[in-house]
Amino acid sequence: MQLSLGPVLYNWAPERWRDFYFRIAEEAPVDVVSVGEIVCSKRAPFFTEYLPDVIERLEGAGKQVLLGSLILVSLRRERRQTEELCAADGPLVEVNDLTCLRSIRGRPHAIGPYVNIYNETSATFHVQQGATRICLPPELPISSAAVIAAAVPEALIEIFAFGRVPLAISARCYHARLHKLSKDNCRFVCEKDPDGLALKTLDQQEFLTVNGVQTLSHACTNLIGDIAALREAGIGSLRLSPQDCDMVEVARTFRDVLDGGRSAEDASGRLSELYPGVAFANGFLRGQPGFSFAQA
Amino acid sequence: MELICPAGTPAALRSAIDAGADAVYCGFNDETNARNFPGLNFSRDELRKGIAFAHGRGAKILVAINTFPRASATALWQRAVDDAVEAGADALIVADIGLMDYVARRHPNQRLHVSVQAAAANPDAIAFYVETFGARRVVLPRVLSVAEIAEIMRETRCETEVFVFGGLCVMAEGRCSLSSYATGKSPNMQGVCSPASHVAYEETGRGTTSRLGGFTINCFAPQEAAGYPTLCKGRFSTALGDGYIFEDPVSLDATTLLAGLRSAGVAALKIEGRQRGRAYIESVVRHFRRALDTLEDGSEADIVSLTPFTEGQASTLGAYRKTWR
């Protein structure tokens, strides 16, 4: 089973972002790394300068690089960027919105977890269009994932296995709204929250995480105890989504379990040391409320 | 512009057409449609009768088969397509790409509308649906301003339909798992959002607390009306303050924007609310029929918003006027 690292979803300082990937290239036992600003097109220019170096380092270290497309494409500029991304001869594009399909179909590409593939007929359609790997929507139960994996054996099926889970995308920026700023004049206030902004219920129960136009869970997906079931279901890759914690160690922990060198229980304990103070969740996999967590 | 109205029951369908709807959209009483509420929606027989009633009065029936089929159960959704076509539906409203593929192959002459749940938010995505499946109309997501809609219309040959009244999704439709995170039930999979089965109200000394799946969505003072806990319209707490973080509990009312939508080139106006009763349907449809007729006559009189039927008696122009941009 492969390990893949999803794109950084938060607005990290560009140098930190670059150094994060340099360290991933050198130290993290992941096979695939998806890079690129996929949440907010306003943030993208900050990372453009470092992107070629990051790709070179990752590929030099033997990782396969995927370039993620923007999740919600509406402005003319965003459409142009998306089209250029799809037209370029470079790393495999990870499609996060159907906007890409018109220009990319017929050529190999990856599908990210923001494209609605809930069943075998839509998975088959995407594979016919050229999809070679598909990261399924995080809310999909394992029973559906197994049916899809069996229906498209030629594609690699991936599951979102670690990190706060992306739940919604909006045209409106909630970071800007909370700071009483307009979206066009947001002053990039989301950079103040490298792990997102905590949103609690009025009685102070942890609930969600605000990341600009994106809303994520508070709880951190943790499928390390479900690896045997995922293998059984034909899943070929586990996606780790970067949080503000030691992602190299997170990847090593998953790798140890995949290699049989560590028990899931021990590994889960290690993950809670690496990402302290955040509850784990795996409910979606079982068709339960997403926030819930059951030990395998 | 066509006026497209909701119906959750045969009675609502007849009311909507009598009140002036050009077309009514409805769904089967199962998980194939995105308003899968108990006691709502149509049997096969009710749909056939509804279509006969509508066609007898020059109105159309659009059938929404707009959830994402459950893996290994896609036959249920394909059957819904076949039955709707056979019953004489004027169009099918579909969200899932595999199901659109099925419609295009199996029923190439059937008029196909791209559901708002399919999240076609720009001309490239729309062109993809048109070129691949022969889609004739796209229901646009409620994340666009009137100017953005006009820009889309300049670049697309496909008809567009926009929401003008009712519940307002603040997140991109068809791409939101907030409800299933709290309850295990989602719009995409089960056709429900913030379902009543997971709602609880608790009276405390300080008022009423509304909960969804165990999470507090709002707290109301004793004199405050306790609204329904739709997740994205809740009051929450952050380090920057408490309040309606995503959106106030308001409904969309674009009555005053009809002229702008017409100049933008929009083909059809849609009213949300298949779950609403006949009184709502009748009043709202009549209101928009009059507003549209007034617009066609060229007079601007009497075009006012429709406050009594909106959520929390408060309305918004939503993304159509992006005050937050």
Interface residues (C-beta under 8 A of the other chain):
Chain A: I71 L72 V73 S74 R76 E78 R79 T82 E83 D97 L98 T99 L101 R102 S103 Y114 N116 Y118 N119 E120 T121 S122 A123 T124 F125 H126 P137 P138 E139 S143 S144 A145 V147 I148 V165 L167 A168 I169 S170 A171 R172 C173 Y174 A176 R177 L178 H179 S182 K183 D184 L197 A198 L199 K200 T201 L202 D203 Q204 Q205 F207 L208 V210 T215 S217 G283 F284 G287 Q288 P289 G290 F291
Chain B: F68 P69 R70 A71 S72 A73 T74 A95 D96 I97 G98 L99 D101 Y102 A118 A119 A120 A121 N122 P123 D124 A125 A127 F128 E131 V143 L144 E148 E151 V170 M171 A172 G174 R175 C176 S177 L178 S180 Y181 A182 T183 G184 S186 N188 M189 T209 G213 F215 T216 I217 N218 C219 C232 R235 F236 S237 T238 A239 L240 G241 D242 I245 F246 A319 K322 W324 R325
